[in-house]
């Protein structure tokens, strides 16, 4: 990859962490540019005009091109690597879990973490409080589904460690910060330990 790679990120974000973790497993260096989403640093005129008109991070900058959406950036980085299965069905199954992570897992597990850790339980609006019960139920359902899936396999795909694991590890391993007791899901806990023990793994706060 001759073009310089710049990750526009808030390091506290699991979605940003996915990209760093993918790059670490592949030995790809990234330049990192930090933004504080709580202070509106991704909503400035300059950011909206030059990085992402949607006002969100992460964004992977590839030379003079900008690629938003965490799982898309992970897929671009990992193209042609062992993190993406060669078998067409396994590849599609990997994408299935990555789509599911954004559609079912992240809106519950990550959102609860954001509300409790960054907004603060005492600072929630009435609207945010009203949605907590549904988010908790959806998060528990997502973690239960993963736990059941992982009872007879080491990673999300039977073919081995892939981007599906990276996408789901990012917010699952910090789910307790959103009020989820991971001890309830033992197979999930063993999977988290396996992922963290892989040779090129880097922690979220690195």
N, C-alpha and C positions, 0 to 999 in steps of 0.2 A: 504494500500500500504506500505509494509514493506521496500521495496528498496528505498534508497535515490533518490530524484528527483532533477536534476540539469538542469537549463535552460541556455544554452549558447546563448547569445543574444547581440544585440545592442538595447538599450531601446527606441531609436528613431524609430525603425522599427514597422510598423503596424503588420507585420507577427509575430514578437516576442510578441507584445502586446496581440494578440489573445490568446496565450497560458497563459499568466499571467491572463487575464480576465477570461478565462475558469476555471483556478485553483481557482481564487478568488470566483467565483460563487459556486464552489464545496467545498470551505473551505480546499483546499489542499495546504500545504506549499511547496514552491519551493526555493531551493538555486539558486542564480543567479550569473552567471559569465559573465562579460561584455567584449565586443570586440568593437573596433572602425573600422567599415567596410571601412570608408574613408581613413584610414591609413593602410589598407591591413592586419589587424590583423587576418583575417580568411584565409589568403593565406600563412601563415607561414608553414614551413616544419612540425612542431609539430602539428599544427591544422589539416593539411591535413592528417597526419598519424594517429591521435588519435580521432578526433572528426567528421570530415566530409570531405571525399576525394573530394567532390564537391566544397569545399571552401565557403560554404554559411551557414548562420544562418537564423532562429533559428534551434537549435538542442536540443531535450529533451533527457537528459541522464537518463536512468532508470537502476540504479545499474551500471553494466559494459556494458550495451547496449546503443546504440545511435540511436535515431529516428529523422531523419530530416523531413522537410516539415511540415509547421505550422498546416495545417488542419488535417493531420494524427496524430500529437501530441495532438491536441484538442480532436479528436475522441477517442484516447487511454485514455486520462484523464477522459473523460465523459462517458466511457462505463458503462452501467448499471445505469446511473443517469437520472434524469428528463430532462436533456439537449438533450437527444436522445429519440425521440418518440418510444413508444412500438409498435404502429401500423406500419406494414411493409411498407405500401405505404408512410406514413408520414416520415418514416425513409429514404426511398429512395428519397423523395422530398427534405428533408433536405440536403442529399448528392448532389442532383442536384444543389441546390443553392451554395453549397460549391465548387463544380467543376466549376460552372459558375463564381464564384468570382475569382478563380485563372486564368481562361481562358479568360474572357471578362472584368471583372471589374478591377482587380489588375493591368494588363498590361497597362491600360490607366490612371486610377485615381492615383494609387500609383506611377507610373512612372513619371507623371507630377509633383507630390509632390517632388519626388527625384530630378528631374531636376531643379525645381525652388528654392527649399529650401536648398538643399545640394550642388548641382553643382553651381547654381547661374545663373540667366538669362544672365548675361554678360560673363559667362565663357563657354557657350555651344559651342560644336563643330558644324561645318556645317552639319554633319550627324545628330546630335541631333536636330538641328533647323529644318531640313527637315522633321523630323517625328512628329513635334509638332501638325500640323494641324490634322493629322489622329488620334493622341492620344486624342486630345481635342474632336473631333467628336465622337470617341468611348466612351470616358468617359461620355459625355453628353447623349449618347444613353443609356449607362448602368444606369445612375442616373435617367433618364426618365422612363426606364422600372421598376426600383424599386419604383419610385413614383407612377406610375399607379397601380402596384401590391399592394401597401400599402394603397390605398384609401379606401378599404373596410375591412381592417383587422388591428389588433394592431401589429402583428409581421409577420415575413416572412411566417410562417406556421399558418394556422388557429387554429391548436391545441395548439399554445402558443409559448413562448420563447424557443429557441433552439440554437444549435451550428450554424445554418444558420445565425441567428442574430449576433452572436459574430463574425463570419467570415467576415460578410459584414460591421459591425459597425466599425471595426478597421481602415480601410482606408477611409470609407465614412465620418466619423465625422471630419476628418482633410482634406477633399477634397479641402477646400478653400485655403489651403497652396499650392495647385497645380493649383490655378487659377479658380476653379469652384465656382460659386456663388450659394450656397445652398438655398438661398431665392427663387430661381426659382422653387424649388421642395417642396411645403408645406407639402404634406403627408410624404415625406421623413424626413423633419424637425421634424414633430411630432413624428415619429418613433424614431429618434435620442434622443429626449427628454425622451420618454418612457424607452428606454434602459438605459439611464444614470440615471434614477430615481429608477431603481431596487435596492433592499436592499444591495446586495453584490457587486455592481458595484465599480470598481476602475478606476481612470483616467489613461490616458496613461503615464503621467509623475510621477506616484507614484513609 
